[in-house]
Amino acid sequence: MAEAGGDGLSLAKEVYTEAFAHRDELCEPYAAVIDIHYDRLPSPAEVQGWTAQQYTSRCATTDPTPDSIPTCASCCT
């Protein structure tokens, strides 16, 4: 969706902004299985300035094998 640019990118940025505002409550149920470094997450203001390519490159998986779970390469371990 974000890769297409235009309205898709705008919607992806909107979803990110809303999720960022609620990150603690969204991650709480998964705390035992995820390790997110909140200090590494880009601010919504930063994300708003990204192009479609910048947005999608930041959301790449850390392990591109078919069985991997997608994670943000810069903020998750």
N, C-alpha and C positions, 0 to 999 in steps of 0.2 A: 504494500500500500504506500509506504513512505517513498519507496524507490521510484514510483511513478511520478512523484512531485505533485504540484498543484494541490487540489483538495485533499488528496490522500496524504500528502506530507503534512498539510495543515492539521488534519485529524490526528495523525500520529503524534504530532507535537502537543496537541491538546490533551491526548490521552497521557502522554508523558508528564505534562504539567500537573494533571489531576492526580496521577499515581505518586508523583514526587511529594505532593502535599500530604498524602496519606500513607507514605512508605512504611512507617512503623506498624500501623494496624494491618496493612496488606501483607507484610512479611512475618508478623508474629506467629501465625499458624505453621510456618515453615522454618522457624528458628533452629530447630534441631538438624535440619538438612541443608541449610544455605548459610553462606558466609559473605555477606555484602559489606563492603567498605563504604559506608555512607559518605565519608569525606572525599571519596573519589568520584562520586556521582556528579555529573555536570548539572549546573543550576538550570532551571527552566528558562531563564533569560538567555543563557548560553545556547541552549538547544533551539530556541526560537530563531537564532541567527544562522543555523546550519542549513546547508543545501541538502537535497535528497541523498547525494553521494556521501556527504559527511555523516548524515543520520544513519544510513544503512551500514556504513563501515564501522561505526561505533557499536553497532548491535550485532556484530559478527560473533559466531560461536568460538569458544576457546579450543574446542576439539571438534573438527568437522566430520567425524565419523558418523555413520548413520545412527548408531545407538547412543550418541551423545545427547545431552540435554543442552539446548542453547543457553548460553549465559553471556552477559555483557563482558567482553574481554578485558575491559579496563577497570571494572569495579567489583568483580566477583572472583572468588577462588574456588 
